[in-house]
């Protein structure tokens, strides 16, 4: 098992290295940040001075080596346009995004698990139809549309929750539910399918034959085994929540990484874009690595 974990850690590091190279090259295809920093009336000498100051006149290999060397030593650089070190800025925004993603994950699990159990144990009934409708709506409705609808209904018409910003638990509700609904749809469909398969297995039939009531059979025997594939999906979906929170954060003016990187893209602030992408990639890789290790520990069949 230790050998498998070591191999996965090595794969994670290689993936992270490739990610930094790809994003480093892609952001430079968007144009020069000097066009945003300086006014249109700037002279050629002023542009050349800023380009030299930012180190953009050097070869790409040199620029990347300088960037990677700083990252290894914990220096994420300095924002071109915010006049601030990226480390403290990223720390504050990352905490908000992690809190929002965790809240959305909790909402998705809290909605999906009972609905999946009810749908699987009452196949074809009302709860099964309701679960299918929830899953279909969550997977087909874009987050920015559901976010706008949530703002309109629960923020503007009913005035139950704040519609923008952060500050109290009430600010979490609308963006967390918006993100969590999409997450709920995937968990629900996967867990329902797994439960239907497990409930028809021989060991579940044996447990019922021993006189166990339905809910202990479902919760103790079926749910535990059906949840193993869901565990992998949770790792992937948490990464999707981190990376895909951009539109939701923009809609709700949530002060997280999504709004930060969207502003940085508009300003062509290369160091901020690279720092946010690096953090998000590292978080996704770390979560999936943890899920792989946990899955291996819970299910000995996947061990080599």
Secondary structure as UniProt FT lines:
FT   HELIX           2..27
FT   HELIX           28..30
FT   HELIX           34..37
FT   TURN            40..41
FT   HELIX           44..54
FT   TURN            55..57
FT   HELIX           60..72
FT   TURN            73..74
FT   TURN            80..82
FT   HELIX           86..121
FT   TURN            122..124
FT   HELIX           126..140
FT   HELIX           143..150
FT   HELIX           151..157
FT   HELIX           169..199
FT   HELIX           202..209
FT   TURN            210..211
FT   HELIX           214..216
FT   HELIX           217..222
FT   HELIX           223..251
FT   TURN            252..253
FT   HELIX           257..267
FT   HELIX           270..298
FT   HELIX           300..302
//
